[in-house]
Amino acid sequence: MARKFQHSYEVCTCKHVTLGEIIHVIKDRNASSIEEIGALSDAGTCCKSCVNAKLDKGEKKMELYLEEIVNKFVKK
C-alpha cells in the first residue's frame, strides 16, 4: 500500500466509511480483523466489494480495500 490516501478517502461506499474511521477502529478500538472493523464501523458489511479485489463486483475496481488496510495496520 505505497499509495497515499487522505484520511477522508471513502473506503466503503455503501456505508460511507472513511480510511480515517477504519484506522481509528484499528488503533484506538483494537480491531484486528475485517469482521471486527465491520462490527465497529459498518465497513464491509453491505455488498462486501470493499473487502478485497476478489469480492469487488463493480465495473470499476476500488483503489483501496479493507484487506490491504488490515495487512498494513494490524500488528501480527
MOBELCOR-V809608 format. One record per backbone hydrogen bond with DSSP energy under -0.5 kcal/mol. CO is the residue of the C=O (numbers start at 1). NH is the residue of the N-H. E is the energy in kcal/mol with one decimal. If there is no record, write none. Layout:
co->CO nh->NH e->E
co->CO nh->NH e->E
This chain:
co->6 nh->9 e->-2.0
co->7 nh->20 e->-2.9
co->9 nh->11 e->-0.8
co->9 nh->19 e->-2.5
co->11 nh->13 e->-0.8
co->12 nh->16 e->-0.9
co->12 nh->17 e->-1.8
co->17 nh->11 e->-1.7
co->17 nh->12 e->-1.9
co->18 nh->22 e->-1.9
co->19 nh->23 e->-2.8
co->20 nh->24 e->-2.1
co->21 nh->25 e->-2.0
co->22 nh->26 e->-1.7
co->23 nh->27 e->-3.0
co->24 nh->28 e->-2.8
co->24 nh->29 e->-0.9
co->25 nh->31 e->-2.8
co->33 nh->37 e->-2.4
co->34 nh->38 e->-2.3
co->35 nh->39 e->-2.2
co->36 nh->40 e->-1.9
co->37 nh->41 e->-2.2
co->37 nh->43 e->-0.5
co->38 nh->42 e->-2.3
co->42 nh->45 e->-1.6
co->48 nh->51 e->-1.5
co->48 nh->52 e->-0.6
co->50 nh->66 e->-3.2
co->51 nh->67 e->-2.4
co->52 nh->55 e->-0.7
co->52 nh->56 e->-0.9
co->55 nh->57 e->-0.7
co->59 nh->61 e->-0.6
co->65 nh->69 e->-1.8
co->66 nh->70 e->-2.8
co->67 nh->71 e->-2.2
co->68 nh->72 e->-1.6
co->69 nh->73 e->-2.7
co->70 nh->74 e->-2.3
co->73 nh->75 e->-0.6
